[in-house]
């Protein structure tokens, strides 16, 4: 019995260490920007605390994902005719795989410079990475060989301004979001075979909005409510929760807006939604209802200094967010009351992260702000790289993995 307990504890510690050593999807292990890293660099520059710096060809706003000794990200040519998956060695920064996964004859026009043809962040697990380019295609790659294990290019959607929604893994499913000019739906694929398990069309009334106002770029979150999982998926006009195994709709809320990019957050018994452009920009919804809960389960809304691209960050009983023009706000998620405001420089597109009691914000001109939150803001450091960030950073071990517009960095405090 004693040996069994020791083995169980050792296994638990190993799993915990592994979880902190990987960054498997957009916004991290839980899709909320949190890392359990206990030591990350406070300061860096082109000459300080950079372990390696690797150029990434062409353009992409996809965030890096990390598993074991590999870092994966996607990129595409500026005009969208070629799309790639790139794997970098975590220790050295050397490019291991540079794989052209798709050729596209007639890519749709892009909303430059706000988007790229490689904006969705991959999802990764042991032995497999799932790279997604919206309706241009999704493929599962063997992380050791780079070989394509399955590919789907038949999931239609007119993204109109380019794709950006990222895939997530749940049990044996890869869940994809398609909110386009023409169609709006979610699809769950068997992650082993790539075959469709379920597909669910949005049930929102889009009759009062045109095609452009139907599009969205959100990534869903899985939450647990009363012991049952919910797939909470924002879109233009509203947000809906689904049974992740079947696609059955559980509840929905109308809030208006379009171009939603931020994943939902869950805390204080509320789902916090950031709705992009227009509508109720930030709102809190209780997720224990059914059907249309717009008139019954919305606790508060907030419309000033709310980001339309960067995701908010929920830490304990406080919510932090940076607007597109760099205004940093702290909000109480229970009430929606603004606790304080400050100003960061530049425009904020990348989503922030939280680790070891610090929050990290990155702007599009190359500056990162590190601070301590709480009932007041304390800036600890201001760090600059040669180029700016549109992609959100990743954390693994004691390292930050930062993708700028031209390079991928591993930043770690030098021993």
Backbone torsions as a table, in degrees:
resi	resn	phi	psi	omega
1	UNK	NA	-42.3	-179.1
2	UNK	-63.3	-42.2	179.0
3	UNK	-62.7	-41.0	-180.0
4	UNK	-62.6	-40.9	179.8
5	UNK	-65.4	-42.3	179.4
6	UNK	-61.8	-43.6	178.6
7	UNK	-62.9	-40.2	180.0
8	UNK	-64.5	-43.3	178.6
9	UNK	-64.0	-43.1	179.3
10	UNK	-61.6	-42.1	178.1
11	UNK	-63.5	-41.5	179.6
12	UNK	-62.4	-42.4	179.1
13	UNK	-65.1	-38.8	179.0
14	UNK	-64.2	-43.2	178.8
15	UNK	-63.6	-42.1	178.9
16	UNK	-61.7	-42.7	179.7
17	UNK	-64.5	-40.4	179.8
18	UNK	-63.6	-41.4	-179.6
19	UNK	-60.6	-39.7	179.1
20	UNK	-75.6	-14.2	-176.4
21	UNK	-95.2	-1.9	-178.9
22	UNK	-123.5	154.1	175.6
23	UNK	-135.6	89.7	-162.0
24	UNK	-89.4	-3.4	-174.4
25	UNK	-161.6	177.1	175.4
26	UNK	-58.5	127.9	179.5
27	UNK	71.6	14.0	169.7
28	UNK	93.1	-172.5	-171.7
29	UNK	-54.8	-34.2	-178.0
30	UNK	-114.1	7.8	178.6
31	UNK	69.7	21.6	-175.4
32	UNK	-123.4	5.3	178.7
33	UNK	81.3	7.1	-178.8
34	UNK	-92.5	141.6	171.1
35	UNK	-127.1	145.7	176.3
36	UNK	-93.1	15.5	175.3
37	UNK	-59.4	136.9	-179.6
38	UNK	-99.3	-10.0	-179.0
39	UNK	-147.5	111.8	173.8
40	UNK	-126.6	156.7	179.5
41	UNK	-63.7	142.0	175.0
42	UNK	-90.3	-38.4	-178.1
43	UNK	-125.9	150.3	174.6
44	UNK	-162.7	165.9	175.0
45	UNK	-161.8	-174.8	177.2
46	UNK	-62.3	-21.2	-177.3
47	UNK	-113.1	0.5	-175.4
48	UNK	-131.1	128.6	172.4
49	UNK	61.7	24.3	173.6
50	UNK	-98.7	112.8	178.8
51	UNK	-73.1	-45.6	173.4
52	UNK	-155.7	160.9	179.3
53	UNK	-139.3	117.6	-174.3
54	UNK	-118.8	125.2	176.4
55	UNK	-68.3	139.9	176.3
56	UNK	-115.8	121.3	-173.9
57	UNK	-71.8	157.6	176.6
58	UNK	61.6	-145.5	-171.2
59	UNK	-133.5	143.0	173.9
60	UNK	-173.0	138.0	175.8
61	UNK	-101.9	6.1	177.4
62	UNK	-61.4	138.7	176.5
63	UNK	-77.0	153.8	173.4
64	UNK	-73.0	149.4	169.9
65	UNK	-121.2	150.1	-172.7
66	UNK	-128.9	132.2	172.6
67	UNK	-145.2	120.7	-179.3
68	UNK	60.3	-123.7	-177.2
69	UNK	-99.0	17.3	-178.0
70	UNK	-123.1	146.0	171.7
71	UNK	-122.2	125.0	-178.7
72	UNK	-116.4	147.7	172.4
73	UNK	-157.9	170.1	-179.9
74	UNK	-118.8	159.6	176.4
75	UNK	-152.5	166.6	-179.0
76	UNK	-154.0	156.6	175.7
77	UNK	-65.6	156.4	-174.0
78	UNK	-58.8	-34.1	-179.1
79	UNK	-94.5	-0.1	170.7
80	UNK	82.2	15.1	-178.6
81	UNK	-82.9	-19.6	180.0
82	UNK	-135.8	137.6	-176.8
83	UNK	-130.0	138.2	-168.6
84	UNK	-130.6	153.7	167.2
85	UNK	-116.4	129.5	-175.9
86	UNK	-121.1	132.4	177.1
87	UNK	-117.2	129.5	-178.3
88	UNK	-117.8	137.5	176.2
89	UNK	-67.7	125.7	-174.4
90	UNK	-62.6	-36.9	-175.1
91	UNK	-76.0	-39.2	-170.0
92	UNK	-111.5	-19.5	-174.7
93	UNK	82.5	2.7	179.7
94	UNK	-72.6	138.6	177.5
95	UNK	-74.5	120.0	-179.5
96	UNK	-91.3	-46.5	178.5
97	UNK	-128.7	136.4	170.4
98	UNK	-134.6	92.4	-166.1
99	UNK	-109.3	122.5	170.2
100	UNK	-80.0	114.8	-174.8
101	UNK	-98.9	-26.8	-179.2
102	UNK	-142.6	140.8	164.1
103	UNK	-106.2	138.6	-178.7
104	UNK	-126.9	120.5	-177.5
105	UNK	-71.7	-46.7	-175.0
106	UNK	-132.7	76.4	177.1
107	UNK	-66.2	147.3	179.1
108	UNK	-71.9	159.2	178.1
109	UNK	-60.2	152.1	-175.6
110	UNK	-114.3	151.9	176.6
111	UNK	-89.1	81.4	179.6
112	UNK	-80.9	147.8	-4.9
113	UNK	-91.4	14.9	-172.3
114	UNK	-73.2	-23.8	-175.8
115	UNK	-136.2	166.5	173.9
116	UNK	-134.0	174.2	175.4
117	UNK	-82.3	-0.7	178.0
118	UNK	-131.8	58.5	179.3
119	UNK	-95.4	-29.7	177.1
120	UNK	-64.5	134.3	177.7
121	UNK	-80.7	137.5	177.2
122	UNK	-65.6	168.5	168.5
123	UNK	-120.1	142.3	-174.4
124	UNK	-137.4	148.9	173.0
125	UNK	-147.8	-179.5	-177.9
126	UNK	-57.0	117.3	174.5
127	UNK	85.6	-11.8	-175.2
128	UNK	-141.0	140.2	171.2
129	UNK	-126.5	137.2	-176.9
130	UNK	-110.5	111.3	-178.7
131	UNK	-106.7	138.2	-168.0
132	UNK	-134.3	132.8	178.3
133	UNK	-126.7	38.2	-178.4
134	UNK	64.6	-140.5	-177.4
135	UNK	-69.9	-10.6	176.7
136	UNK	-71.8	-21.9	175.4
137	UNK	147.1	155.5	176.5
138	UNK	-133.1	135.4	179.1
139	UNK	-141.3	147.8	176.2
140	UNK	-104.2	123.5	-177.0
141	UNK	-112.8	141.3	169.7
142	UNK	-71.1	122.6	-172.4
143	UNK	-71.3	-20.1	179.5
144	UNK	-82.9	-47.2	-174.0
145	UNK	-98.0	-21.6	-173.7
146	UNK	81.6	2.3	-177.8
147	UNK	-71.2	138.6	175.8
148	UNK	-75.1	123.4	179.9
149	UNK	-89.9	-33.2	170.1
150	UNK	-159.8	159.1	-178.1
151	UNK	-144.1	139.8	172.8
152	UNK	-124.6	129.6	176.3
153	UNK	-133.1	19.7	-174.6
154	UNK	-110.3	7.5	-179.4
155	UNK	-90.5	106.2	-168.9
156	UNK	-81.7	149.2	173.8
157	UNK	-179.3	130.8	172.6
158	UNK	-92.8	95.9	-178.1
159	UNK	-67.8	-21.9	174.2
160	UNK	71.4	-48.0	178.6
161	UNK	-115.9	12.0	-177.6
162	UNK	101.6	155.4	-179.3
163	UNK	-81.1	158.3	175.0
164	UNK	-156.9	-15.2	-178.8
165	UNK	-67.5	137.6	-177.5
166	UNK	-100.8	148.4	178.0
167	UNK	-78.0	156.4	171.6
168	UNK	-132.5	154.5	176.6
169	UNK	-102.1	138.9	174.4
170	UNK	-145.0	116.1	-175.2
171	UNK	50.9	-119.0	-178.4
172	UNK	-98.5	18.2	-175.2
173	UNK	-114.4	145.7	165.5
174	UNK	-109.7	117.7	-172.8
175	UNK	-104.3	126.7	-176.1
176	UNK	-118.0	149.5	-178.8
177	UNK	-119.4	129.5	178.4
178	UNK	-130.1	97.1	175.9
179	UNK	-116.1	93.9	-172.8
180	UNK	-113.2	-175.1	176.2
181	UNK	-63.3	-34.2	-172.2
182	UNK	-106.6	-44.8	-178.3
183	UNK	-129.6	153.9	-179.6
184	UNK	-139.2	116.0	-177.4
185	UNK	-162.7	166.5	170.7
186	UNK	-115.0	149.5	177.7
187	UNK	-134.8	135.9	175.8
188	UNK	-112.9	122.2	-179.7
189	UNK	-106.5	145.9	169.9
190	UNK	-65.5	122.3	-172.0
191	UNK	-69.9	-18.6	179.6
192	UNK	-84.2	-38.6	-174.4
193	UNK	-108.5	-21.4	-175.1
194	UNK	83.0	0.0	-178.8
195	UNK	-77.1	148.9	-179.2
196	UNK	-70.6	125.6	175.4
197	UNK	-92.9	-45.9	172.7
198	UNK	-150.8	157.3	176.0
199	UNK	-140.1	131.4	-175.4
200	UNK	-130.6	118.8	175.7
201	UNK	-75.1	146.4	174.7
202	UNK	-62.9	142.2	-179.1
203	UNK	-102.5	9.3	-178.3
204	UNK	-71.7	153.0	175.7
205	UNK	-83.7	107.4	-180.0
206	UNK	-99.9	13.6	-172.7
207	UNK	-67.2	-21.2	-176.8
208	UNK	-99.1	6.1	178.8
209	UNK	-128.0	152.5	178.9
210	UNK	-85.6	-180.0	-174.5
211	UNK	-60.1	-41.5	-179.0
212	UNK	-61.3	-36.8	-179.0
213	UNK	-80.0	2.1	175.5
214	UNK	-94.8	-11.5	-173.5
215	UNK	-85.3	155.3	-178.4
216	UNK	-157.4	164.8	-174.0
217	UNK	-134.1	32.3	-169.5
218	UNK	-82.8	160.4	171.3
219	UNK	-118.3	128.7	-175.7
220	UNK	-76.7	168.6	174.8
221	UNK	-127.6	149.0	173.2
222	UNK	-101.2	123.7	175.4
223	UNK	-123.4	164.5	177.0
224	UNK	-117.4	123.6	-178.3
225	UNK	-126.1	121.1	-177.8
226	UNK	52.3	40.9	176.2
227	UNK	80.1	2.7	-177.6
228	UNK	-121.4	140.6	-178.7
229	UNK	-75.7	145.5	173.2
230	UNK	-129.7	135.2	171.9
231	UNK	-95.8	104.2	-177.1
232	UNK	-95.6	119.7	-170.3
233	UNK	-130.5	105.2	176.1
234	UNK	-72.2	152.8	173.1
235	UNK	-149.2	-178.7	170.6
236	UNK	-62.2	147.4	177.2
237	UNK	78.2	-44.9	-175.8
238	UNK	-162.4	179.6	177.5
239	UNK	-126.1	142.1	178.6
240	UNK	-129.6	151.8	173.5
241	UNK	-112.3	140.1	-176.0
242	UNK	-129.8	157.4	166.2
243	UNK	-72.1	117.5	-173.2
244	UNK	-67.0	-20.6	-179.4
245	UNK	-83.4	-27.2	-173.4
246	UNK	-120.5	-20.6	-174.7
247	UNK	84.7	2.7	178.8
248	UNK	-64.4	130.9	178.8
249	UNK	-74.5	133.2	-178.4
250	UNK	-101.1	-46.7	177.2
251	UNK	-156.6	163.5	175.8
252	UNK	-148.7	156.5	178.8
253	UNK	-138.1	136.3	174.4
254	UNK	-91.0	132.0	178.0
255	UNK	-139.9	-1.6	-177.8
256	UNK	73.9	-173.4	177.6
257	UNK	92.9	172.3	180.0
258	UNK	-156.7	172.4	177.8
259	UNK	58.8	30.0	-179.6
260	UNK	-59.6	133.3	-179.2
261	UNK	-124.2	-29.1	-171.6
262	UNK	-80.9	135.3	171.0
263	UNK	-66.0	151.6	175.7
264	UNK	-65.9	153.3	173.3
265	UNK	-117.2	154.2	-177.0
266	UNK	-133.9	121.0	178.5
267	UNK	-170.0	156.9	-179.6
268	UNK	56.0	29.5	179.5
269	UNK	73.6	14.4	-176.3
270	UNK	-131.2	147.4	168.9
271	UNK	-91.4	124.5	179.6
272	UNK	-98.4	122.8	-176.0
273	UNK	-117.7	133.1	175.5
274	UNK	-114.3	115.1	-160.1
275	UNK	-100.4	13.8	174.8
276	UNK	82.5	-125.1	-175.8
277	UNK	-103.9	124.7	176.5
278	UNK	83.5	178.2	178.9
279	UNK	67.3	-159.3	172.9
280	UNK	-79.0	107.6	-167.4
281	UNK	-66.6	-38.1	178.6
282	UNK	-138.7	133.3	-179.7
283	UNK	-150.6	159.7	178.5
284	UNK	-117.7	129.1	-177.0
285	UNK	-125.8	131.5	172.0
286	UNK	-77.0	127.2	-171.2
287	UNK	-93.0	23.5	-176.6
288	UNK	-104.0	15.6	179.8
289	UNK	-96.7	-172.2	175.2
290	UNK	-145.4	152.6	-177.5
291	UNK	70.7	-150.5	179.5
292	UNK	-80.9	112.8	-175.2
293	UNK	-107.1	16.2	-174.6
294	UNK	-57.2	-40.3	-175.8
295	UNK	-91.5	-5.0	-172.4
296	UNK	-121.1	-24.4	-169.3
297	UNK	-124.6	9.7	175.8
298	UNK	-90.2	116.7	-175.5
299	UNK	-86.8	-35.6	178.8
300	UNK	-162.4	161.0	174.6
301	UNK	-134.4	155.2	178.3
302	UNK	-145.0	135.6	-172.8
303	UNK	-126.3	2.4	-176.0
304	UNK	-110.3	133.7	177.0
305	UNK	60.9	33.9	179.7
306	UNK	-95.3	134.3	179.6
307	UNK	-69.9	149.4	173.8
308	UNK	-105.6	-11.2	179.4
309	UNK	-123.9	-51.0	179.2
310	UNK	-68.3	147.2	-179.6
311	UNK	-89.4	143.2	171.0
312	UNK	-66.9	167.5	-178.2
313	UNK	-130.7	120.4	-178.8
314	UNK	-102.3	117.3	-179.7
315	UNK	-127.3	108.7	-178.6
316	UNK	61.4	-124.1	-177.5
317	UNK	-100.7	22.5	179.2
318	UNK	-135.2	146.8	179.1
319	UNK	-117.0	128.7	178.7
320	UNK	-112.0	142.7	178.2
321	UNK	-155.5	149.9	178.6
322	UNK	-123.9	123.9	-179.0
323	UNK	-72.0	169.0	-179.0
324	UNK	-57.4	-31.8	-179.0
325	UNK	-96.3	17.2	169.4
326	UNK	87.0	15.6	175.8
327	UNK	-86.1	120.4	-178.6
328	UNK	-94.1	128.3	-179.6
329	UNK	-126.9	149.3	172.9
330	UNK	-120.0	128.1	-173.2
331	UNK	-129.0	144.4	173.0
332	UNK	-81.8	118.2	-177.8
333	UNK	-68.5	-20.3	178.9
334	UNK	-72.1	-35.0	-171.7
335	UNK	-120.2	-20.6	-173.4
336	UNK	81.9	6.1	179.7
337	UNK	-75.6	137.1	177.1
338	UNK	-79.3	124.2	-178.5
339	UNK	-85.2	-46.3	177.3
340	UNK	-159.0	165.7	175.5
341	UNK	-135.9	151.2	175.2
342	UNK	-148.4	177.8	179.7
343	UNK	-126.9	129.1	170.9
344	UNK	-101.5	158.9	179.9
345	UNK	-82.5	154.8	174.0
346	UNK	76.4	-171.5	-179.9
347	UNK	-105.1	135.4	-175.6
348	UNK	-105.0	116.3	175.1
349	UNK	-115.2	-40.0	178.7
350	UNK	-66.8	150.6	179.4
351	UNK	-88.3	143.9	-175.9
352	UNK	-76.7	165.5	174.6
353	UNK	-128.0	160.0	177.6
354	UNK	-127.7	130.6	176.5
355	UNK	-159.2	141.1	173.4
356	UNK	51.6	39.1	176.4
357	UNK	79.3	6.8	-179.0
358	UNK	-119.9	153.3	172.1
359	UNK	-114.8	143.1	-175.4
360	UNK	-124.4	123.0	176.5
361	UNK	-119.4	139.1	-177.8
362	UNK	-123.6	132.8	179.5
363	UNK	-104.3	176.3	-172.1
364	UNK	-86.0	5.5	177.7
365	UNK	-115.1	5.1	172.9
366	UNK	110.0	2.1	-178.2
367	UNK	-102.3	136.9	174.9
368	UNK	-118.0	137.8	-179.3
369	UNK	-112.4	128.0	179.3
370	UNK	-116.3	130.1	-178.0
371	UNK	-152.0	171.9	172.6
372	UNK	-104.1	130.1	178.5
373	UNK	-86.2	-152.2	-175.5
374	UNK	111.5	-156.7	-177.3
375	UNK	-75.3	-2.3	171.2
376	UNK	-151.0	159.9	-177.4
377	UNK	-98.4	128.9	176.9
378	UNK	-122.8	107.0	178.2
379	UNK	-75.6	127.8	-177.8
380	UNK	-101.0	-32.7	-176.7
381	UNK	-159.6	154.9	174.6
382	UNK	-133.1	115.2	-170.6
383	UNK	-120.2	143.6	-174.1
384	UNK	-127.9	133.9	170.6
385	UNK	-112.4	171.4	-173.5
386	UNK	-67.3	-27.2	-177.6
387	UNK	-136.0	164.3	-173.0
388	UNK	-90.5	171.1	-177.3
389	UNK	-110.6	126.1	164.5
390	UNK	-105.6	-29.2	176.8
391	UNK	-82.3	150.7	176.8
392	UNK	-83.0	145.6	-177.4
393	UNK	-76.1	165.6	174.6
394	UNK	-120.3	158.9	178.6
395	UNK	-130.7	133.1	173.2
396	UNK	-151.0	132.5	-175.1
397	UNK	61.6	-124.8	178.0
398	UNK	-107.8	19.2	-173.4
399	UNK	-115.3	146.1	164.7
400	UNK	-96.2	134.4	173.4
401	UNK	-112.1	109.6	-170.9
402	UNK	-114.8	122.5	174.7
403	UNK	-100.6	117.6	171.8
404	UNK	-92.7	-171.2	-178.9
405	UNK	-68.6	-15.5	-174.8
406	UNK	-129.4	-21.5	-171.4
407	UNK	-138.2	162.6	169.0
408	UNK	-114.5	129.7	-178.6
409	UNK	-114.8	144.8	161.4
410	UNK	-109.1	118.0	-175.6
411	UNK	-114.9	125.2	-177.5
412	UNK	-152.7	145.0	179.3
413	UNK	-64.7	124.4	-178.4
414	UNK	-66.9	136.9	179.6
415	UNK	-75.2	NA	NA
